Amino acid sequence: EEMAALISRIKEFLNPVLSDFDRPLVTKIQELIKARNLILESPYAGMLKTSLNGESGSLIDLVESNLKQHLDSIYLTVEPEKQGVETGQSADISITISSNKASLMGNFPFNLVSDDNKIIISALTDQNGKFKSELKSTELNMGMNYLNLVPNREALGFDDSLRAMSFPEKEVIVDVHLLGDAVDGGQAG
């Protein structure tokens, strides 16, 4: 029967991914999205009943619930969270993306976005979820810049049908000031 074949096909590639703590989180998320798309393309989307990861129910609900758990497990860290930088200079920034659902993050795609929705950095972390870079003051506005660190939805494979799924965000503040104009008398952070 087609329904049973689809269920076993999806479980065959999902079970090893979900049960392996050493599988990178990026891989787990992408495989869950792949499974979700396969289910939604089938005419039986809502009718596939099974168990996954110890839970029973509709396969689409189980896959979406697992996807949400993996997204909710993401923890974003930025060092420093707030700093000052003089015009013409660069500020060092260190980003870590971690999760309690996987020992490795994999090359995790993220964006650092300004409050006027300009992408300041769009990059991938290393396998351990770490990324170091410089923020050039020329890419920022004078004064306070409120930047948001967010996972890159498109690069992870999220489409519009998943826009209701929320992602963690982390605010980063960079104060760009003129030379010798620092309010706090020097580099913040």
N, C-alpha and C positions, 0 to 999 in steps of 0.2 A: 504493500500500500504506500502511496506517495507521501502521506502525512508522516507515517512511521519512518520512512526513508529520510525525509527532511530533518526530523527530530534527531535521528541518529547521526546524520551528517554534521549537523550543527554541534551536537554534544561531543562528537569525535574530535573536532578541533578546539572547542572551548574548554572542555574538562582539563586537559593537560596544561593549558595556559593559565586557568584560574587557580589550579592547585599548586603551581610551581612558584614559590616565593622568589626564586632567583630570576624569573622571567621579567624583563623590564616593564615598568608600568605603562610606558608608551605602547608597547606591543599588546599588553592586556586591553588597554582602551581601544586600540585600533581593531583588535579581533572581536571585541564586543560590538563595536559599530558594524563590522562586517557581518556578524551574525544577525544583528538587528535588521540590516538591509536585506539580507537573504530571506528572513522571515516575512518582512513587509512586502517583498516582491512575490511571495507565494500567495495563491488564492485562499490559503487556510490560515492566514496570519493569527486570527483570534482563537482558532480552534485547536492549536497545538498544545496539548496538556502533557506535562512531564515533570521531572524534578531535576534541579541543577544546584550544585553547591549545597546540598542538604535541604533545599526548599522545594516545595511542590506548588504547581499552579500552571498558569498559561505561560508558554515559553517566551513570548514577547515581553510579558511583565517581568519574568525572572531575569531576562537579559538586560532590560532597562533598569531594573533594581540593582543588578550587579554593576552596571555602568555608573549609576548614581553613587553607589558606595565607593567606587574607585575614584570618582571625581571629588567626593567629599573627603577622601583620605589625603588629598594633595595639600601640602603645607608650603607656603612661600616665605622665604626669608631674604631680606635685603640688608646689606651692610655698606655704609651707614644708612639708616632710614631717613636721616635728615642731615644735610650738610650745606655749607656755603662754598661758592666758587667765584673767583674774580673773573671779569670779562677777559677773554683771550686765553683763559686757562682751561684745564680739563679736571674733572672730578673722577676719582676711582670709584667704581661700583662693583659689588660682589653679590651675585644672586645664587640662591640655593633653592631647588625645588625638591621636596622629599615626600614620602608617603609611608604609611605603616602597612600597605598592601603589597609592597615589593621591596626587595633589598636594593635593586637597581632601578633608576628612573629611565635609563635609555636616553637617547638624544631628544630631550623634551623641547618642543617648540614653544616660544613665548614671545610676547610683545611688551615693550615698555612704551606706554602711550601717554601723551600730554593731555591736559584737561580740555584742550580744543581738538582732541582726536587725531593729533599728528603722531605717527609712529616714529619714536626716537630711536629705538633699537628693535629689530626683529631678528631673532637668532635661535640657535639650538644650544641647549646645555651639553656638557660632556655626559658620558654614560652614568656618572654619579649624580647628575642633576645640578652640576656646578657651572657657573659662568662668571668670568671676570672681564670687565671692560672699562673704558673711560667714557664719561659723558662730556662732550665738548660744549663749552658755554655758548658757542656760536649756534648750536642746535636748539638752544633753549631761549626763553624770553627773559628780559631783565626783570629782576624782582623774584618773587616766589613762584616756583614751578611745582605744581602738584601732579606728579606722574603716577600712573597706575601700572603695576606689573600684573599681567594676565596671561594664562595659557593661550596659545594661538589656536583658536577653534578650527579654522579652515585647515591648517596644516595637520591637525590631529584627525581630520576626516569628518568633522561635524558639519551637517548641512542644516537648512532652515527647519527641517522637521524636528531638530533637536535643540532649537533655540531656547526652549523653556528650561533646559538643564542648566543649572547655575554652576559657575566656576568660581574658585576662590580668587580674590584679588588682594593686592598689597599696595598701599600707598607709599610713595617715596617723595620726599620734599627736597628740592634743590633751590637754594637762594643764590641767584646770580647778581653780583654787585660790582660796582666800579672798584678799581684798585684802591686799597686803603679805606674803603667805604664800609667795611664790615661792621654790622651793628654790634656784634659780640666781640669785636677786637681781634678776629682771626678766623681760622677755619673752624666751622662747627663740626661736631661729630666726634 
